[in-house]
Amino acid sequence: MEVFLEGAPLPSHYDEVAMVQAHGNGANVSTLLPALQAEAAALGCNAVILVRVDQGSSHASATGVAVRTRAAP
């Protein structure tokens, strides 16, 4: 499953399904991104776009938009 961080070029054609979130104490990018991917996969999506990660000293969170990419018409 592809992950597109905020500011990265997006797929040209996709359907938005839902916002997805992950957070936790002691969490970091290597634990947050797989959690977002799992949540998106459970919704039948194949990518997460506009992913934003916020990391503090003891807590981190990530949000994104779960999408289904599709071929150009």
Secondary structure, DSSP 8 states (H G I E B T S, - for coil): -EEEETTS---SSEEEEEEEEEEEET--HHHHHHHHHHHHHHTT-SEEEEEEEEE-SSEEEEEEEEEEE----
